[in-house]
Amino acid sequence: MPPLPEPQIMAEVKVNKAKYRIPGRSFQLDLTVTNKGDSPMQVGAFYIGGIRFINPKVLTVTKEEKGDLVAPQGLTVNTAPIPPGETRNIVVYADDALWETYRLTSLIYDPDSRFAGLLMFYDEQGKRYIQEIGGSMVPVFT
């Protein structure tokens, strides 16, 4: 069986800085994003540690059962959709008590303090584009 073709990267993402603010249970990502597609796109969700942080301006998601790990309004993005061919610096906040509830804050005790997750971009037609991200994370205690 021949291998699947390599997926086309529609959003190029560079993590400039990532920090977790402990008192506010807030994960902040400073990113440089280039839209390589042919229509505007925006960040609609961020998946990390089995939790889905949703941008309510892009998606409407409800918990389907009690143990569903979704923060329906847990993602905030500081920018409008990114036009095709444009590179923009954006800030993404993943804020919710689920960080504490599911003990994901233990990552601040790692000597290396690294994270990995998936950013979900959506175009105007609602098509989803997935981009892996990861890097160093700095805990902020104040």
C-alpha atoms as one frame of an Amber mdcrd trajectory, in Angstrom:
protein
   0.000   0.000   0.000   1.478   3.371  -0.944   1.957   5.921   1.852  -0.421
   8.813   2.241   0.770  12.094   0.753   2.373  14.557   3.133  -0.257  16.965
   4.475  -0.072  20.475   3.112   0.852  22.972   5.810  -1.642  25.829   5.661
  -0.413  27.696   8.735   3.229  28.048   9.658   3.583  28.655  13.391   6.617
  29.728  15.388   6.400  29.742  19.197   8.143  32.909  20.381   7.313  32.543
  24.063   5.119  30.375  26.263   4.346  30.940  29.909   1.996  29.535  32.500
   0.699  32.012  35.088   0.118  29.869  38.157  -2.267  32.081  40.185  -4.560
  32.638  37.200  -4.350  29.109  35.717  -3.548  30.794  32.436  -1.303  29.501
  29.654  -0.106  32.226  27.283   1.414  31.605  23.865   3.123  34.362  21.865
   3.186  33.095  18.286   4.209  34.198  14.819   1.725  32.750  12.335   1.926
  32.773   8.537  -1.225  31.895   6.595  -0.060  29.768   3.650  -3.605  29.053
   2.465  -5.852  30.895   0.055  -8.496  32.104   2.519  -8.435  33.874   5.899
  -8.017  31.604   8.919  -8.065  31.901  12.677  -7.286  29.844  15.765 -10.391
  27.968  16.877  -9.020  25.470  19.410  -5.933  24.370  21.311  -5.516  20.760
  22.471  -3.058  19.937  25.241  -2.957  17.066  27.719  -6.312  15.745  26.508
  -8.067  19.073  27.179  -9.718  21.046  24.387  -9.641  24.817  24.856 -12.209
  26.353  22.496 -12.353  29.860  21.031 -16.106  30.676  21.292 -15.789  33.294
  18.519 -14.974  30.471  16.075 -16.609  27.289  17.450 -19.537  26.316  19.605
 -18.744  23.193  21.605 -20.613  21.828  24.588 -19.615  19.117  27.025 -21.227
  15.860  25.977 -20.776  14.139  29.321 -19.535  14.933  32.809 -15.951  13.790
  32.184 -15.588  15.570  28.826 -12.329  17.538  28.959 -13.426  20.648  27.127
 -13.244  24.306  28.107 -15.960  25.716  25.778 -14.875  29.316  26.388 -11.308
  28.672  27.509  -9.413  30.061  24.523  -8.891  33.732  23.752  -7.028  35.007
  20.696  -6.038  38.668  20.353  -6.496  39.007  16.603  -8.952  38.888  13.724
  -8.637  36.208  11.017  -5.259  36.194   9.270  -5.528  36.918   5.521  -3.799
  34.633   2.993  -0.071  35.227   2.677   0.102  37.431   5.776   2.398  36.880
   8.761   1.134  38.126  12.087   2.208  37.994  15.738  -0.656  36.722  17.869
  -1.214  35.973  21.548  -3.304  32.966  22.560  -4.580  32.416  26.119  -5.787
  29.004  27.329  -7.498  29.738  30.667  -9.571  27.324  32.708  -9.683  25.503
  36.039  -9.152  22.247  34.110  -5.410  22.946  34.376  -5.683  22.296  38.118
  -8.501  19.749  38.042  -6.534  17.366  35.824  -3.176  18.225  37.390  -1.634
  19.568  34.203   0.061  22.245  36.255   2.611  19.626  37.318   4.485  20.599
  34.154   5.797  23.629  36.069   7.815  21.292  38.289   9.652  19.671  35.388
  13.264  20.795  35.271  12.943  21.389  31.531   9.364  22.814  31.566   8.359
  21.931  28.012   4.925  21.635  26.421   3.432  20.191  23.244  -0.032  20.631
  21.794  -2.155  21.059  18.692  -3.493  24.347  17.337  -6.640  24.084  15.236
  -7.027  26.733  12.560 -10.317  27.246  10.725 -10.963  29.013   7.434 -14.124
  30.860   6.393 -15.777  27.644   5.186 -15.141  25.943   8.545 -12.413  23.627
   7.258  -9.940  22.678   9.985  -6.147  22.756   9.665  -4.046  21.175  12.402
  -0.612  22.429  13.404   1.635  20.849  16.037   3.417  23.234  18.367   5.745
  22.847  21.300   8.688  24.336  23.103   9.930  25.704  26.375   7.475  27.079
  28.918   8.235  29.518  31.723   6.179  29.340  34.955   5.120  32.710  36.369
   4.380  32.717  40.104   2.947  36.236  40.510
